[in-house]
Amino acid sequence: MKFFVTTTCMAAILFLFGAATVQAQFEQPAPPQDVPEVTDEELKTFVDASMKAQQIQSEAQMEMISIVEDEGLDVDTYNKILQGTQMGQSADEMEVSATDVEKFETASAQIGEIEQQMEDQLIAAIEDEGLELQRFQEIFMAVQSDAGLQQKVQQFIQEAQMQ
């Protein structure tokens, strides 16, 4: 559940503030029939919740970077070790020192706590806007598959940024 919540929120934010700013140049296929109806009010709420989630994730990311640097690692080395450990590589295979691996482990434990706090804050931000987490995820999926909703989201983002 934790991974899905964080991934969905991050994907929604990337979609809303990255890909959604690029206008579609080709006709999008009609959304699948099982995509739920999304009202303009829900879409506005979704945008507001996503913007709050973006702020929470930005703050958490800064805190995580600080933790890594406070342990004496640079972010690239941390990510290299993270990727290597996920692939089952040894320190020698990753070409990092045992000391760096120890620093990585210490930082990772602290980052795990930050990630848990971030997830709790993300869920609270979504729910504080009046959306259940499941509905937020449904709206995200609908927006991904419907060019008309994507355009409305872009409009609502622009309106929110102007305020």
Beta strands, then each sheet from edge to edge (+ up, - down):
end
